[in-house]
Amino acid sequence: MIIAFWISIFLIVYTFVGYGFVLYLLVKVKNLFSTPFAFKNDTALPGISVLVAAYNEEDIIEEKIKNTLALNYPKDKVQVIFVTDGSTDHTAEKVSAYSEVTLLHSDAREGKMAAIKRAIPFLEMEIIVFTDANTFLNKDALLELVKHYQNPKVGAVAGEKRILVEETADASSAGEGFYWKYESLLKKWDYALYSGVGAAGELFSIRKALYQPVESDTIIDDHMIAMRIAENGYIIAYEPAAYAMETASADVKEELKRKIRIAAGGIQSILRLKKAANPFHYPVFTFQYISHRVLRWTITPFLLILALIMNAWIALDTGSLFYQTLFVFQILFYLLSLIGLYFENRNIRIKALFVPYYFCVMNYAVIAGIFRYYQKNQSAAWEKSKRK
């Protein structure tokens, strides 16, 4: 049992902290023997099709359209398409008022992936940029994304997601903001080593020629679209200078709903991306994929529970002060998380407690998402999370 305990602790620490250190060291070693791809400033810009799937976004859709049309890129090389399938509010009506935007609308609501599939034949440019309706891009986002396509090995480029966090932020805002800062750092190092391992729907792009339709019941379509391209040997680049800004979830309940959906989609994608998990195809990519995604979305949350139980058993069985101390530290961590929950429910803002609380919420969401997926209770139709 002691061996099983330490294997569990190793995998937990490796998943959330250790992989970052290993990745950093590997990048440093790689940089000693190779140089990054050199971008040229005089290369002709490719044509871009910006695709936005929007569902009942009447409150924010005009701001999104204005933000998109104001992006710094030659206007004759940009096509903008909004798909508002299933929307029952005034989203489609508001989009139709802009002649620079192509509107695709169907009353049927079949999910985001089905909407994207329907839009693909209308896209005329060589690069497709996907961005969510509730996010806003920085002025040079498109220019920063497309420069990576000078490298013929790059098949997709992911932008950075930034969460707007106020000083008086609650656990959902502060926790989500901290999480995405750490995620962005890992993504930067992933790409520096070899390739990113997915993309977030807030902002990513692909070569249209490499697009592969994914199953219409796909829950996290952005991740699957990018990963299918990577499975064919192309690199997923990461560009932090191209970023999408959005507010955090309205509260932890809304953030939990979103995380559970992502977790359900995570286990679905793992079951479908068999080539990505096979080291005989692209061993470095497989190492990154398993370390960064698979462990988080499968066994690590369960190992947290198992490690606590085994620690208690070993401490009682051996009477070891060392294992008793470890058990006390585990209990203290979860107590801090419960205190964070208590304060969160009473709108008391103590940021030091947000990290353990948000950490536990994230891992609970993975477990709940796995069960939801296997119970077939997760729809592919996207459900809006309330934002601040």
PEKADA-V12929 format. One record per pair of residues at least 24 apart in sequence whose ideal C-beta (glycine too) atoms are under 10 Angstrom apart, sorted by sequence separation. I is the first residue (numbers start at 1). J is the second residue. If there is no record, write none. Layout:
i | j
I | J
I | J
//
This chain:
i | j
85 | 109
86 | 110
135 | 159
138 | 162
160 | 184
198 | 222
199 | 223
201 | 225
210 | 234
269 | 293
270 | 294
332 | 356
336 | 360
337 | 361
48 | 73
57 | 82
75 | 100
85 | 110
86 | 111
198 | 223
199 | 224
201 | 226
269 | 294
308 | 333
334 | 359
47 | 73
48 | 74
58 | 84
61 | 87
85 | 111
86 | 112
130 | 156
135 | 161
136 | 162
161 | 187
197 | 223
198 | 224
199 | 225
200 | 226
304 | 330
308 | 334
333 | 359
334 | 360
47 | 74
57 | 84
85 | 112
135 | 162
160 | 187
198 | 225
199 | 226
207 | 234
266 | 293
267 | 294
270 | 297
333 | 360
45 | 73
49 | 77
50 | 78
51 | 79
52 | 80
53 | 81
54 | 82
55 | 83
56 | 84
61 | 89
86 | 114
128 | 156
129 | 157
130 | 158
131 | 159
136 | 164
159 | 187
160 | 188
198 | 226
199 | 227
206 | 234
266 | 294
269 | 297
270 | 298
45 | 74
47 | 76
48 | 77
49 | 78
50 | 79
51 | 80
52 | 81
53 | 82
54 | 83
55 | 84
58 | 87
61 | 90
62 | 91
65 | 94
69 | 98
83 | 112
85 | 114
86 | 115
127 | 156
130 | 159
132 | 161
158 | 187
197 | 226
198 | 227
268 | 297
304 | 333
47 | 77
48 | 78
49 | 79
50 | 80
51 | 81
52 | 82
53 | 83
54 | 84
55 | 85
56 | 86
57 | 87
58 | 88
59 | 89
61 | 91
64 | 94
65 | 95
68 | 98
85 | 115
127 | 157
129 | 159
196 | 226
197 | 227
199 | 229
206 | 236
266 | 296
267 | 297
304 | 334
46 | 77
47 | 78
48 | 79
49 | 80
50 | 81
51 | 82
52 | 83
53 | 84
54 | 85
55 | 86
56 | 87
58 | 89
59 | 90
60 | 91
61 | 92
64 | 95
69 | 100
83 | 114
84 | 115
85 | 116
195 | 226
196 | 227
199 | 230
266 | 297
267 | 298
45 | 77
47 | 79
48 | 80
49 | 81
50 | 82
51 | 83
52 | 84
53 | 85
54 | 86
55 | 87
56 | 88
57 | 89
58 | 90
59 | 91
61 | 93
62 | 94
65 | 97
66 | 98
68 | 100
69 | 101
83 | 115
158 | 190
198 | 230
204 | 236
205 | 237
265 | 297
266 | 298
44 | 77
45 | 78
53 | 86
54 | 87
55 | 88
56 | 89
57 | 90
58 | 91
61 | 94
62 | 95
65 | 98
68 | 101
83 | 116
85 | 118
158 | 191
197 | 230
204 | 237
263 | 296
264 | 297
55 | 89
56 | 90
57 | 91
58 | 92
60 | 94
61 | 95
83 | 117
85 | 119
157 | 191
196 | 230
204 | 238
205 | 239
263 | 297
56 | 91
58 | 93
59 | 94
62 | 97
65 | 100
83 | 118
195 | 230
204 | 239
262 | 297
263 | 298
55 | 91
58 | 94
62 | 98
65 | 101
83 | 119
194 | 230
203 | 239
54 | 91
57 | 94
58 | 95
61 | 98
82 | 119
154 | 191
199 | 236
205 | 242
54 | 92
57 | 95
81 | 119
95 | 133
158 | 196
161 | 199
195 | 233
198 | 236
199 | 237
204 | 242
263 | 301
81 | 120
83 | 122
156 | 195
157 | 196
158 | 197
161 | 200
195 | 234
196 | 235
197 | 236
199 | 238
203 | 242
223 | 262
54 | 94
155 | 195
156 | 196
158 | 198
159 | 199
160 | 200
161 | 201
162 | 202
195 | 235
196 | 236
203 | 243
204 | 244
54 | 95
81 | 122
154 | 195
158 | 199
159 | 200
161 | 202
162 | 203
194 | 235
195 | 236
196 | 237
197 | 238
202 | 243
203 | 244
220 | 261
224 | 265
228 | 269
81 | 123
91 | 133
153 | 195
156 | 198
157 | 199
158 | 200
160 | 202
161 | 203
194 | 236
195 | 237
196 | 238
202 | 244
203 | 245
219 | 261
220 | 262
223 | 265
227 | 269
231 | 273
233 | 275
52 | 95
79 | 122
81 | 124
148 | 191
156 | 199
158 | 201
159 | 202
160 | 203
161 | 204
195 | 238
196 | 239
201 | 244
202 | 245
219 | 262
220 | 263
222 | 265
223 | 266
230 | 273
231 | 274
232 | 275
79 | 123
158 | 202
159 | 203
191 | 235
200 | 244
202 | 246
219 | 263
220 | 264
221 | 265
224 | 268
228 | 272
231 | 275
79 | 124
158 | 203
159 | 204
191 | 236
219 | 264
220 | 265
223 | 268
224 | 269
227 | 272
228 | 273
230 | 275
231 | 276
79 | 125
157 | 203
158 | 204
159 | 205
190 | 236
191 | 237
192 | 238
219 | 265
220 | 266
223 | 269
227 | 273
230 | 276
231 | 277
78 | 125
81 | 128
157 | 204
158 | 205
191 | 238
218 | 265
219 | 266
228 | 275
231 | 278
235 | 282
77 | 125
156 | 204
157 | 205
158 | 206
190 | 238
191 | 239
219 | 267
220 | 268
221 | 269
224 | 272
227 | 275
228 | 276
233 | 281
52 | 101
54 | 103
77 | 126
79 | 128
80 | 129
84 | 133
156 | 205
157 | 206
187 | 236
189 | 238
191 | 240
219 | 268
220 | 269
224 | 273
227 | 276
232 | 281
233 | 282
236 | 285
77 | 127
79 | 129
83 | 133
155 | 205
156 | 206
157 | 207
187 | 237
188 | 238
218 | 268
219 | 269
223 | 273
231 | 281
232 | 282
235 | 285
50 | 101
51 | 102
53 | 104
54 | 105
78 | 129
82 | 133
154 | 205
155 | 206
156 | 207
187 | 238
188 | 239
217 | 268
218 | 269
231 | 282
154 | 206
155 | 207
186 | 238
187 | 239
188 | 240
230 | 282
233 | 285
236 | 288
49 | 102
51 | 104
56 | 109
154 | 207
187 | 240
215 | 268
55 | 109
155 | 209
156 | 210
184 | 238
218 | 272
231 | 285
152 | 207
155 | 210
156 | 211
185 | 240
214 | 269
230 | 285
304 | 359
55 | 111
73 | 129
149 | 205
155 | 211
184 | 240
304 | 360
55 | 112
148 | 205
149 | 206
215 | 272
53 | 111
54 | 112
71 | 129
145 | 203
149 | 207
214 | 272
227 | 285
230 | 288
231 | 289
305 | 363
53 | 112
145 | 204
146 | 205
184 | 243
230 | 289
301 | 360
304 | 363
53 | 113
55 | 115
145 | 205
303 | 363
304 | 364
53 | 114
54 | 115
68 | 129
142 | 203
301 | 362
302 | 363
53 | 115
141 | 203
200 | 262
227 | 289
301 | 363
304 | 366
305 | 367
53 | 116
68 | 131
142 | 205
300 | 363
301 | 364
304 | 367
51 | 115
67 | 131
78 | 142
141 | 205
158 | 222
301 | 365
302 | 366
51 | 116
53 | 118
68 | 133
77 | 142
135 | 200
137 | 202
138 | 203
158 | 223
301 | 366
302 | 367
53 | 119
71 | 137
72 | 138
73 | 139
135 | 201
136 | 202
137 | 203
156 | 222
227 | 293
296 | 362
300 | 366
301 | 367
52 | 119
64 | 131
70 | 137
71 | 138
72 | 139
73 | 140
135 | 202
136 | 203
296 | 363
299 | 366
301 | 368
51 | 119
64 | 132
65 | 133
67 | 135
68 | 136
71 | 139
72 | 140
73 | 141
74 | 142
132 | 200
134 | 202
135 | 203
158 | 226
180 | 248
198 | 266
298 | 366
301 | 369
302 | 370
51 | 120
64 | 133
67 | 136
68 | 137
70 | 139
71 | 140
72 | 141
73 | 142
74 | 143
77 | 146
130 | 199
132 | 201
156 | 225
157 | 226
297 | 366
301 | 370
49 | 119
63 | 133
64 | 134
66 | 136
67 | 137
71 | 141
72 | 142
73 | 143
130 | 200
131 | 201
132 | 202
156 | 226
176 | 246
223 | 293
296 | 366
49 | 120
51 | 122
63 | 134
64 | 135
67 | 138
71 | 142
72 | 143
130 | 201
131 | 202
132 | 203
155 | 226
156 | 227
176 | 247
177 | 248
198 | 269
51 | 123
61 | 133
64 | 136
67 | 139
71 | 143
72 | 144
73 | 145
130 | 202
131 | 203
156 | 228
176 | 248
297 | 369
298 | 370
49 | 122
50 | 123
60 | 133
61 | 134
63 | 136
64 | 137
68 | 141
73 | 146
130 | 203
131 | 204
155 | 228
156 | 229
175 | 248
176 | 249
297 | 370
49 | 123
60 | 134
67 | 141
68 | 142
129 | 203
130 | 204
131 | 205
155 | 229
156 | 230
173 | 247
174 | 248
175 | 249
48 | 123
49 | 124
50 | 125
57 | 132
59 | 134
60 | 135
129 | 204
130 | 205
154 | 229
155 | 230
173 | 248
198 | 273
47 | 123
48 | 124
49 | 125
57 | 133
60 | 136
128 | 204
129 | 205
130 | 206
172 | 248
173 | 249
176 | 252
179 | 255
197 | 273
47 | 124
48 | 125
49 | 126
50 | 127
51 | 128
52 | 129
53 | 130
56 | 133
57 | 134
128 | 205
129 | 206
155 | 232
171 | 248
172 | 249
173 | 250
175 | 252
47 | 125
48 | 126
49 | 127
50 | 128
51 | 129
52 | 130
53 | 131
54 | 132
55 | 133
127 | 205
128 | 206
155 | 233
156 | 234
157 | 235
158 | 236
159 | 237
160 | 238
162 | 240
170 | 248
172 | 250
173 | 251
198 | 276
46 | 125
47 | 126
48 | 127
49 | 128
50 | 129
51 | 130
52 | 131
53 | 132
54 | 133
127 | 206
128 | 207
155 | 234
156 | 235
157 | 236
158 | 237
159 | 238
160 | 239
161 | 240
169 | 248
170 | 249
172 | 251
173 | 252
176 | 255
197 | 276
46 | 126
47 | 127
48 | 128
49 | 129
50 | 130
51 | 131
52 | 132
53 | 133
54 | 134
127 | 207
128 | 208
153 | 233
154 | 234
155 | 235
156 | 236
157 | 237
158 | 238
159 | 239
160 | 240
170 | 250
171 | 251
172 | 252
175 | 255
179 | 259
46 | 127
48 | 129
49 | 130
50 | 131
52 | 133
126 | 207
127 | 208
153 | 234
154 | 235
155 | 236
156 | 237
157 | 238
158 | 239
159 | 240
160 | 241
162 | 243
164 | 245
166 | 247
170 | 251
171 | 252
172 | 253
45 | 127
52 | 134
126 | 208
127 | 209
128 | 210
152 | 234
153 | 235
154 | 236
155 | 237
156 | 238
157 | 239
158 | 240
159 | 241
160 | 242
161 | 243
162 | 244
163 | 245
164 | 246
165 | 247
166 | 248
170 | 252
172 | 254
173 | 255
176 | 258
52 | 135
125 | 208
126 | 209
128 | 211
151 | 234
152 | 235
154 | 237
159 | 242
160 | 243
161 | 244
162 | 245
163 | 246
164 | 247
165 | 248
172 | 255
176 | 259
124 | 208
151 | 235
153 | 237
158 | 242
159 | 243
160 | 244
161 | 245
162 | 246
163 | 247
164 | 248
171 | 255
172 | 256
116 | 201
123 | 208
157 | 242
159 | 244
160 | 245
161 | 246
163 | 248
170 | 255
151 | 237
163 | 249
172 | 258
50 | 137
148 | 235
195 | 282
120 | 208
123 | 211
148 | 236
149 | 237
194 | 282
197 | 285
252 | 340
112 | 201
148 | 237
194 | 283
195 | 284
196 | 285
197 | 286
252 | 341
132 | 222
147 | 237
148 | 238
194 | 284
195 | 285
197 | 287
50 | 141
120 | 211
130 | 221
148 | 239
193 | 284
194 | 285
197 | 288
198 | 289
50 | 142
130 | 222
145 | 237
147 | 239
193 | 285
196 | 288
197 | 289
252 | 344
120 | 213
146 | 239
194 | 287
195 | 288
196 | 289
197 | 290
251 | 344
252 | 345
48 | 142
117 | 211
145 | 239
147 | 241
148 | 242
193 | 287
194 | 288
195 | 289
197 | 291
198 | 292
251 | 345
48 | 143
116 | 211
130 | 225
144 | 239
147 | 242
190 | 285
193 | 288
197 | 292
198 | 293
117 | 213
130 | 226
143 | 239
144 | 240
145 | 241
146 | 242
196 | 292
197 | 293
251 | 347
45 | 142
48 | 145
116 | 213
117 | 214
128 | 225
144 | 241
145 | 242
191 | 288
197 | 294
45 | 143
48 | 146
116 | 214
117 | 215
141 | 239
143 | 241
144 | 242
190 | 288
47 | 146
117 | 216
143 | 242
144 | 243
189 | 288
190 | 289
259 | 358
263 | 362
267 | 366
46 | 146
113 | 213
116 | 216
141 | 241
142 | 242
262 | 362
263 | 363
266 | 366
45 | 146
113 | 214
114 | 215
115 | 216
117 | 218
140 | 241
141 | 242
190 | 291
263 | 364
264 | 365
268 | 369
45 | 147
113 | 215
114 | 216
116 | 218
140 | 242
141 | 243
186 | 288
190 | 292
252 | 354
259 | 361
263 | 365
264 | 366
267 | 369
268 | 370
271 | 373
43 | 146
46 | 149
113 | 216
114 | 217
138 | 241
140 | 243
141 | 244
189 | 292
255 | 358
259 | 362
262 | 365
263 | 366
266 | 369
267 | 370
43 | 147
45 | 149
46 | 150
112 | 216
113 | 217
114 | 218
117 | 221
138 | 242
259 | 363
260 | 364
261 | 365
262 | 366
263 | 367
264 | 368
265 | 369
266 | 370
267 | 371
111 | 216
113 | 218
116 | 221
137 | 242
138 | 243
186 | 291
187 | 292
252 | 357
256 | 361
259 | 364
260 | 365
263 | 368
264 | 369
267 | 372
268 | 373
41 | 147
43 | 149
110 | 216
111 | 217
112 | 218
113 | 219
115 | 221
116 | 222
137 | 243
138 | 244
186 | 292
252 | 358
255 | 361
256 | 362
259 | 365
260 | 366
263 | 369
264 | 370
267 | 373
268 | 374
40 | 147
43 | 150
110 | 217
111 | 218
112 | 219
113 | 220
114 | 221
136 | 243
137 | 244
138 | 245
255 | 362
258 | 365
259 | 366
260 | 367
261 | 368
262 | 369
263 | 370
264 | 371
266 | 373
267 | 374
39 | 147
111 | 219
112 | 220
113 | 221
135 | 243
136 | 244
137 | 245
253 | 361
256 | 364
257 | 365
260 | 368
261 | 369
263 | 371
264 | 372
265 | 373
39 | 148
112 | 221
113 | 222
116 | 225
135 | 244
136 | 245
183 | 292
252 | 361
256 | 365
259 | 368
260 | 369
263 | 372
264 | 373
37 | 147
40 | 150
111 | 221
112 | 222
134 | 244
135 | 245
136 | 246
255 | 365
259 | 369
260 | 370
263 | 373
264 | 374
268 | 378
37 | 148
39 | 150
113 | 224
135 | 246
257 | 368
260 | 371
261 | 372
264 | 375
267 | 378
38 | 150
39 | 151
113 | 225
132 | 244
134 | 246
135 | 247
256 | 368
260 | 372
261 | 373
264 | 376
268 | 380
37 | 150
38 | 151
129 | 242
131 | 244
134 | 247
260 | 373
264 | 377
265 | 378
37 | 151
132 | 246
264 | 378
36 | 151
263 | 378
264 | 379
265 | 380
37 | 153
37 | 154
260 | 377
261 | 378
260 | 378
261 | 379
261 | 380
261 | 382
261 | 383
261 | 385
258 | 383
257 | 383
258 | 384
259 | 385
257 | 384
258 | 385
257 | 385
258 | 386
256 | 385
257 | 386
254 | 384
255 | 385
254 | 385
255 | 386
253 | 385
254 | 386
253 | 386
254 | 387
251 | 385
254 | 388
250 | 385
251 | 386
249 | 385
250 | 386
248 | 385
249 | 386
250 | 387
251 | 388
249 | 387
250 | 388
247 | 386
248 | 387
249 | 388
247 | 387
248 | 388
246 | 387
247 | 388
246 | 388
53 | 201
219 | 369
219 | 372
51 | 205
219 | 373
36 | 191
50 | 205
36 | 192
49 | 205
48 | 205
49 | 208
217 | 376
219 | 378
221 | 380
48 | 208
219 | 379
220 | 380
24 | 185
27 | 188
28 | 189
31 | 192
46 | 207
47 | 208
217 | 378
219 | 380
221 | 382
20 | 182
23 | 185
24 | 186
27 | 189
30 | 192
31 | 193
46 | 208
217 | 379
218 | 380
219 | 381
220 | 382
23 | 186
26 | 189
27 | 190
30 | 193
217 | 380
219 | 382
25 | 189
27 | 191
28 | 192
29 | 193
30 | 194
216 | 380
217 | 381
17 | 182
20 | 185
23 | 188
24 | 189
27 | 192
175 | 340
215 | 380
16 | 182
20 | 186
23 | 189
26 | 192
27 | 193
19 | 186
22 | 189
23 | 190
26 | 193
27 | 194
24 | 192
26 | 194
53 | 221
20 | 189
23 | 192
24 | 193
171 | 340
175 | 344
19 | 189
23 | 193
171 | 341
19 | 190
22 | 193
171 | 343
172 | 344
170 | 343
171 | 344
178 | 351
170 | 344
171 | 345
174 | 349
173 | 349
175 | 351
178 | 354
179 | 355
67 | 244
170 | 347
174 | 351
177 | 354
178 | 355
67 | 245
170 | 348
171 | 349
176 | 354
168 | 347
170 | 349
171 | 350
174 | 353
175 | 354
179 | 358
169 | 349
171 | 351
174 | 354
175 | 355
178 | 358
179 | 359
168 | 349
170 | 351
173 | 354
174 | 355
175 | 356
177 | 358
178 | 359
201 | 382
167 | 349
169 | 351
171 | 353
172 | 354
175 | 357
176 | 358
168 | 351
171 | 354
174 | 357
175 | 358
179 | 362
167 | 351
170 | 354
171 | 355
174 | 358
175 | 359
169 | 354
171 | 356
172 | 357
173 | 358
176 | 361
60 | 246
171 | 357
172 | 358
175 | 361
176 | 362
171 | 358
175 | 362
172 | 361
171 | 361
37 | 235
37 | 237
172 | 385
173 | 388
172 | 388
170 | 388
169 | 388
166 | 388
164 | 387
165 | 388
164 | 388
163 | 388
132 | 382
134 | 384
133 | 384
134 | 385
134 | 387
30 | 284
26 | 284
26 | 287
26 | 288
23 | 287
22 | 287
23 | 288
114 | 380
115 | 381
113 | 380
114 | 381
115 | 382
19 | 287
23 | 291
111 | 379
112 | 380
113 | 381
19 | 288
22 | 291
23 | 292
111 | 380
112 | 381
113 | 382
109 | 379
110 | 380
111 | 381
112 | 382
19 | 290
20 | 291
110 | 381
111 | 382
19 | 291
20 | 292
109 | 381
18 | 291
19 | 292
109 | 382
15 | 291
19 | 295
14 | 291
15 | 292
19 | 296
15 | 294
16 | 295
15 | 295
16 | 296
14 | 295
15 | 296
12 | 295
15 | 298
11 | 295
15 | 299
16 | 300
15 | 300
14 | 300
15 | 301
12 | 299
13 | 300
11 | 299
12 | 300
15 | 303
16 | 304
11 | 300
12 | 301
15 | 304
8 | 299
12 | 303
8 | 300
11 | 303
12 | 304
10 | 303
11 | 304
8 | 302
9 | 303
12 | 306
8 | 303
9 | 304
12 | 307
86 | 381
7 | 303
8 | 304
11 | 307
85 | 381
86 | 382
8 | 305
5 | 303
8 | 306
9 | 307
4 | 303
7 | 306
8 | 307
7 | 307
8 | 308
5 | 306
6 | 307
8 | 309
9 | 310
4 | 306
5 | 307
8 | 310
9 | 311
4 | 307
8 | 311
5 | 309
6 | 310
5 | 310
4 | 310
5 | 311
1 | 309
2 | 310
5 | 313
1 | 310
5 | 314
1 | 311
4 | 314
2 | 313
1 | 313
2 | 314
1 | 314
2 | 317
1 | 317
2 | 318
1 | 318
9 | 326
2 | 320
5 | 323
2 | 323
5 | 326
9 | 330
55 | 381
55 | 382
57 | 384
60 | 387
55 | 383
56 | 384
59 | 387
53 | 382
55 | 384
16 | 359
16 | 362
16 | 363
12 | 363
//
